[in-house]
Amino acid sequence: MTESISTGRRHFASDNYSGICPEAWEAMARANHGHVPAYGDDEWTTKAADLLRELFEVNCEVFFAFNGTASNALALSSLCQSYHSIICHELAHAETDECGAPEFFSNGSKILLVSGEEGRIRPESVSHIVQRRCDIHYPKPRVLSLTQATELGTLYSIDDLLQLQEVARRHELRIHMDGARFSNAVASLGVAPKEITWKAGVDVLCFGGTKNGMAVGEAIIFFKKELAQEFAYRCKQAGQLASKMRFLSAPWVGILENGAWLRHATNANRMAELLETSLKQIPGVEFMSERQANAVFARFRPEVATTLRARGWRFYTFIGSGGARFMCSWDTTEEDVNALVHDVRELMQAK
Ligand SMILES: *Cc1c(COP(=O)(O)O)cnc(C)c1O
């Protein structure tokens, strides 16, 4: 680890391995002047929320929290009572990587899992799970939680979302979106952010900043303002109300005011595209899902992964044996991708 810090090598393990982008860093420096009111009553926080309202072209309620787990858990808990349930994909971060935080903060709302190819939930699965039990003895489905981009690096198209909105409306489900990689989704789909959020029925979006060049900080955006009632208390109770809030909000100003959020996401996506195209030229490399955002899921002989690690590459192999996830970041370069591809090619050719 120390070695990788000193050499400054970039990895493909996760987009949170990367550092802070210049725009966020510079905004934090700009915010670091004098004394300003605490707990969000400052100009940076007002400005960041205004920029988000501009970006989404709607009058929404905006909050900032330290990380994605808290954002998801608190947003979800504001959408349901303890006797409700939350429908999400079996690979959803809320299920697999939040240590039960959604259940904890909602005082016991049950998570109902559905499977779905390439990380996406299908409308039929939602109807099926809702209709499976409609009696008083089972938690009442209340929320549909979608991840955009998904945990398998795929996307929900506008059409997918409209179909899910329809099924959600039919069953009176609210829609939560885990947007840890929302920027990558927008960059890849080439749509206005509103098209894949409130215009498709999303009630709350957890918009990730960390994985797109910020040190910390996610924005929780309520498109249905009444759902945000007393949400500030939830944040405070959960230890998520930053007292020096300007340092959580200023980076948002930095990445939003000049479009850096989209440039960085576009770079990460392009690098993943390059990685996918290059790996496809290596005989024997297989792919686990279609690349649409900044992740490539590839499969090769287990010993290849071991040797890549021995050469210092970092990546996750948590899904399927022999499967590796390569995640590109805002600062991944073509040289990084080429160096990785070079090593994979060499190891695949050595029998
Ligand atoms: C990274 C990530 C989060 C946020 O995780 P934290 O470590 O709590 O910030 C949420 N959802 C998804 C899909 C993620 O990949």
The ligand as a Gaussian input file, in Angstrom:
#p B3LYP/6-31G(d) Opt

LIG

0 1
 C      -19.855000       3.091000      -3.478000
 C      -21.300000       2.866000      -3.544000
 C      -22.159000       3.454000      -2.595000
 C      -21.666000       4.298000      -1.430000
 O      -20.826000       3.641000      -0.566000
 P      -20.127000       4.342000       0.683000
 O      -18.880000       3.569000       0.847000
 O      -21.044000       4.203000       1.831000
 O      -19.920000       5.779000       0.335000
 C      -23.519000       3.266000      -2.766000
 N      -24.000000       2.552000      -3.789000
 C      -23.209000       1.974000      -4.710000
 C      -23.824000       1.225000      -5.847000
 C      -21.831000       2.097000      -4.611000
 O      -21.052000       1.529000      -5.526000

